[in-house]
Amino acid sequence: MSALHEAVDDYIAIRRSLGFKLEDYPWMLHDFVDYLESHGESKITTQLALEWAQRPGAGSHLSYLGKRMCVARGFARHLRAFDPDSEVPPAYLMGWQACRATPYIYSEADIEAVMSAARSLKPELRSLTYQTLVGLLFVTGARVGELIRLDRDDVSWDDAVVVIRYSKFDKSRELPLHPSTLDALHHYAEVRDSLCPQPKTSSFFVNTRGRRLAYETVHQVFSKLTDAAGLRARSDNCRPRIHDTRHSLACATLIGWYRTGVDVQAQLPVLSAWLGHAKPENSYWYLSAVPELLALAAERRHQHHGRGQS
């Protein structure tokens, strides 16, 4: 392993010791180092950092390109403390202005299409792994990192819950499972153990080599599945993303509450706890995620004011 690759591992270890998750940083930074070394460089240069951030295949959304440069810049600042010759790309260069993408709210037909696309994957273990993982993402609204970190003991068959341990903000929580979901997980576990009797990890979900799924690989496969399912961007800022499985679950829950007359304000902390948010206020954003929610919320407010004036 080269000195730069070792520096990446040190940098990630230091940041994580401070509480940062950095789930997509390792593969991005090792890819950045590979790019530098392929050009004969053993130090970071602004020009190569800019080229890497914009290289073909990196995606075209400005916020994502800006994030790549932000990742490279942070690593460069770390290296500069040990090597004054390492260049730190200026902050104004591809400055990343954090903004929320418009959530891609998946319909039931969308979910069925993505699941169907997963069934076409080969070999059988890979196909069933992604069918089950994608299904669990949609029905729990959990973060993808939370699910690929699941160990076998984190699925409690007797209590019908999945345990999310020390996730974002170092919070743990239990998510109750519908009997049909529990059946699907049990079926996966049986087939997994049959096809991979000697796994190299305690992970619940495994790849064809018996190892834990890689965060970046899951994102890539999900993107291919949405393409195969025929899902297309609804606008430049609204594209099928794996993270939007959370938005879809949250919005479906809120719509159901509004339609059945539930006191949404009183129940929002429940949704916040389910999603693993640090505080209920972080869940309020979902109220403006889809037009139907806005209409239902406006109708509820109108009814409330109408009763107050009668």
BAVOSE-555553 format. One record per residue: x, y, z of N, C-alpha, C in turn. Coordinates in steps of 0.02 Angstrom, whole numbers, plus 50000, padded with zeros to 5 digits. Example, Ala and Ser with C-alpha at 12.3 -4.5 7.8 and 13.67 -1.06 7.14 Angstrom:
<pts>
506604971650390506154977550390506604983550390/506424988850354506844994750357506455000250394/
</pts>
This chain:
<pts>
500424994050000500005000050000500445006250000/500275011049957500675017049951500575021650011/501015026550018500965031250074500315035250072/500095036950011499475040850005498865036650026/498855030350007498295026050027498305025150103/498895024550132498935024050205498685030450238/498845036050206498615042550233497855043050232/497545040150179496815040050176496525036250235/496805030350249496555026350305496645030050371/497215033450379497335037250441496835042950448/496715046450393496255052050392495545049850411/495315044250381494645041650396494605039550469/495125036250494495125033850563495075039850611/495445045150597495435051050641494745054350640/494455055150581493805058450576493265054250610/493295047650601492795043350632492865043250708/493465044050733493565044250805493245050450836/493115055350793492785061550815492035061150808/491775055450783491055054450778490765054850708/491185056150657490935056550589490855049550560/490315048350522490195041750491490615040850428/490585045950382491005045950321490925039450281/490305037250270490205030850239490465030450167/490415035850129490645035550060491335038650050/491645041050103492305044050097492865039150079/492895033150111493455028650096493535027050023/492985024849990493065022949920493195029049876/492905034849893493035040849852493765042949858/494035042949919494715045249928495225040349900/495095033849907495555028949877495525029449801/494945030949774494885031949701495265038249681/495235043449722495595049649709496355048349709/496585044549758497305042849761497515038749700/497095034049679497245030049619497315034649559/496885039749556496915044449500497565048449501/497765050749561498395054449567498985050049546/498995043849571499565039549557499585037249484/498995036949452498985035149381499295040649338/499335046649367499655052349333500355053549359/500625048749396501315049249419501415054049476/500885055849512500935060649567500905057049634/501315059249680501295056649749501055061949797/500845067649769500575073149809499945075749776/499535079249814498915082049787499075088549750/498805089249691498845095549654498135097949640/498045104449638497385107349626497105105149559/497535104849508497315103149441497045095949438/497415091349468497185084349466496575083349511/496525087049565495925086549608495305088849569/495385094249531494835096749490494645091849435/495145088949403495015084049350494665077949379/494905075549437494595069649467493865070949486/493735076849515493055078449537492565078549478/492815080249419492375080849360492465075249310/492825069949329492975064749280492345061349256/492345058749194491765055249166491545049549211/490895048849218490615043549259490495045749330/490715051749349490615054149417489915056949428/489535057649374488875060649380488905067849359/488335070749346488325077549319488005082649366/487695080349419487365085049464487885089349500/487785095849498488285100449525488425099249599/487905097549637488015096549708488465090449720/488385085249677488795079249686489525080649665/489615084249610490295086049589490625090449642/490225095049670490495099249723490685095249785/490285090049800490445085849857491105082249846/491225079849786491855076349771492455081049783/492385087249761492925092049773492995093549847/492425093849883492445095149955492815089549991/492685083249970493025077449999493775077849988/493975079449926494685079949909495015085749947/494645091249954494925097149989495055095650063/494585092150095494675090450165495285085950176/495375081150131495955076650136496595080550124/496565085350076497155089350061497365093550121/496875096350157497035100350216497355095950270/497125089850275497425085150323498155083850304/498285082650240498975081150218499435087150226/499155093050215499555099150218499885099950286/499575097250338499865097850405500505093850412/500595088850368501195084650370501665085950311/501385088450256501775089550196501595096350166/501995101450178501845108250153501795108650078/502065103750042502055103949969501385101649940/500955098649981500295096549957499855102749947/499545103049889499115108849874498415107649901/498115113049926497415112749948496995116749898/496545113449862496125117049813495745122749847/495725128649816495375134449846494645132949859/494375135949911493675134749931493185137049877/493365142149838492915144749787492875140149726/493335135449720493365131049662492835125649670/492335125849628491775121149632491485121049702/491385126949730491105127449797490435123749800/490355119549849489745115549856489255118949901/488705121049874488175124049914487675118549930/487665116749993487225111250013486495113250001/486125109049966485415110149954485075103449949/484445103249969484085097049967483845095549896/483955089449875483665087249813482915086249823/482535086949769481815085549774481725078049783/481385075849835481315068549846480965065149787/481215059349769480895055149718480445050349756/479805051949759479335047849797479125041849754/479295035949778479155029849740478435027649750/478095026049695477425023249699477475015749710/476915012449725476925005249733477145001849668/476945004649610477155001849546477915002549537/478195008249560478925009249556479285003949597/479035002749657479354997949702479324990949672/478744989149644478684982549612479164981849554/479254987349515479704987049457480424986249479/480634989649532481314989049557481434981949584/480954979349620481014972549647481054967449590/480654968549538480674964049480481354964249446/481644970249441482304970849411482824967149453/482754967349519483224963849563483174956249553/482594953849536482514946549525482894944149464/483074948649419483424946649359484184946449368/484434948549427485154948449440485404941249444/486034940349428486364933749433487004934549474/487214929349511486884922949523486314923549573/486054917749595485464917649638485564921449703/486144920649736486254923949800486244931449791/486554934049738486564941249727485854943749714/485484940049675484794942049660484374942449723/484394937149764483984937049824484224942149875/484884943349879485144948349925484854955149910/484864957149845484614963749828483854964149828/483514958649813482784958749820482604960149893/482924956649938482764957250009482984963950037/483584966150020483834972550044483394978350020/483244978349956482834983749928482134983649960/481854977749969481204977250001481224979950072/481754978350109481814980650178481904988250181/482264990950133482344998250129481665001650122/481244998950078480605002050065480125001450123/480124995750158479614994850211479834997650278/480484998750288480715001550352480915008850348/481115011250289481365018050283482035018950317/482375013550331483035013850363483555016450313/484105019050339484655021250296485005015050268/485255015650207485585009850177486185007550218/486555012250247487135010550288486925006550350/486325008150376486085004550435485944997250419/485654996050360485464989250343486054984950323/486544987850289487114983650270487584982450330/487484986250384487864984950445487534979850491/486934977750473486584972850514486974966350519/487034963750580487304957050590486714952250600/486864945850598486334940950603485944941450668/486284943050721485954943550786485514949750791/485564954350743485164960450745484454959350720/484324953550691483644951750671483374946950723/482894949350762482604945250816481974941850790/482014935350778481444931650751480884931250804/481054930250866480554929550919480174936050932/480544941650931480224948050946479974951650884/480134948850825479924951850761480154959150754/480794960350769481084966950762481774966450730/481974971950699482664972450676482984978050717/483584976750743483924981350788484444985350749/484344991950747484824996550716485274999150770/485914997150768486374998850823486835004750806/486865009450852487355014950849487405018050780/486845020350755486825023450689487005030750695/486725034850650486865041950651486695044950719/487115049350743487055052450809487145047350865/487445041550848487575036150897486925033750930/486385033850893485745031550920485615024450897/485295020450940485075013750922484315013650928/483995009250889483275008750892483055001850867/482444999950884482154993750860481564995250814/481554991950756481014992950709480584986650705/479954986850726479514981050722479404979050648/479344972650636479274970150567478594966850558/478294968150500477674964850482477824957450471/477344952950486477464945750475477704944050405/477454947450354477674946050285478404947950276/478624953550308479324955550305479764950550341/479534948350399479914943350437479984936850397/479454934950361479474928850320479994929650264/480014935650233480484936950179481204936650205/481324939350264481994939250293482184932050312/481704928250337481844921250356482004917150294/481634918350239481774914750176482474916550151/482644922950155483314924950133483854921550174/483764921450239484264918450283484364911050268/483824907550253483884900450237484264899350172/484084903150120484414902450055485134904750060/485254910250096485944912750106486384907450137/486134904250189486534899150224486644892950181/486164891550137486244885850092486754887250038/486724893250009487184895049955487864897349979/487884899750041488514902250070488594899550141/488744893050147488764889850213489354892050256/489874895050226490454897250264490604904650250/490174909150274490274916350261490904918850297/491164924450271491764927450301491584933250347/490954933850364490724939450405490104937350443/489944941150495489334939950533488754943950505/488864947350449488364951650419487734947650399/487164950850408486534947650387486514947250311/486654952850278486684952950204487394951750181/487484947150134488164945650109488174945950033/488774947050006488864946649934489034939449914/489184938449851489304931649827489944928649853/490374932749884490994930249914490924929249989/490314930050013490194929050084490414934850128/490504940650098490724946550136490164951650142/490254956350187489764961650198489714965950135/489114968150119489014972450061489384979050069/489644981550014489994987950014489504993549999/489564998950036489105004650030489065007249958/489645008349927489645011149860489355006249809/489474999749819489214994749773488454994549775/488174994949835487444994949842487145000949805/487455006749811487205012649775487235011549700/487775008649676487845007549604487335002549578/487234997149616486744992049595486044994949597/485874998849648485205001849652485085006449593/485585010249574485515014649516485375010649452/485715005049445485595000749386484894997649388/484664995949448484004993049455483464998149437/483545004349458483035009349441483035010749366/483625010549335483665011249262483295005449228/483434999349251483124993449222482364993549233/482154996549288481444996949303481095002449264/481475006249226481175011549186481035018049223/481325018849283481215025049321481675030449294/481395036149280481775041649251481725047849294/482215052249286482215058549323481595062549307/481285065449359480695069549349480885076849338/481495078549355481775085249343482525084649355/482895090049343483615089949355483775088749428/483305090549472483425090049544483015084449577/482705080249535482285074849562482435068449523/482905064649548483115058449516483035052649565/482935046549539482865040849584483495039849625/483435040249691484005039349735483825034049787/484315030549810484185025449861483945028649926/484185034649941483995038050004483255039850003/482955040349944482255042349939481775036749960/482035030849973481605025750003481375028150072/481795031850107481605034750172481065040050164/481165044350115480665049550102479995046450084/480005041250044479385038050022479005035050081/479365031750126479055028750185478765034250230/479145039550239478925045050282478305048450254/478315049750189477745053150158477125048750158/477205042250144476635037650146476325037350215/476765037450266476515037250336476125043550352/476395049350334476065055650348475395056250311/475395054150248474775054450209474235049950241/474455043950263473985039450296473705042550360/474125045950398473895049150460473395054650445/473545058850395473095064350379472415061650356/472425056450315471805053750287471365050550340/471675047850392471295044350444471155048750505/471335055150501471175059750555471635059450615/472215056350608472695056050664472975062950678/473115064450740473435070750760474175070250739/474335073050681475005072350653475525075550697/475385081450724475885084750766476065080550826/475565077150854475695072950913476085066650896/475975064150834476295057950815476965058850780/477125064950762477755066150725478375063750764/478405064450830478975061750866479055054150857/478505050650847478535043450835478895042150768/478695045850717479015045150651479745047050656/479895052250694480585054550702481015049050734/480745045850786481115040450819481205034550772/480695032950733480735027450686481285028550635/481325034650609481825036250558482525037250586/482575037850652483225038850683483465045950679/482995050750677483185057850678483405059950747/483835064950749484085067450814483525070850854/483065074050819482515077550853481925077950806/481315078450832480715078550789480725083950736/481045089650750481045095150702481335092950635/481795088050636482105085850574481605082250529/481045080050556480545076550517480035081250486/480015087550508479515092250482479605093550408/480215092750384480345094250313479915089850268/479745083750290479355079250248478665082050233/478425086650275477765089550264477725093250197/478295095750173478295099450110478585095350052/478665088850062478995084650013478575083249951/477915082649960477475081049903476865085549905/476585087349848476005091749846475405089049885/475295082449883474725079549919474765080849993/475375080450021475455081750092475285089050108/475515093550066475375100650077474615101850075/474275098650027473555099550021473185096750082/473395090950105473085087850164473205092050227/473825094550234473975098750292473575105150290/473505108150231473115114350224472385113050241/472115107350217471425105750231471315104750306/471785101150339471715100050411471725106850448/472165111350427472205117850461471555121850450/471285121450389470665125050374470095122450417/470055115750425469535112750466469605114950538/470235115150561470365117050631470145124150643/470315128750597470125135750606469375136550600/469065132450557468345132850549467975131050613/468225125950648467915123950711468015129350764/468615132650761468745137650811468305143750805/468055145050742467645151050731466905149650738/466715143250743466005141650746465725142550816/
</pts>
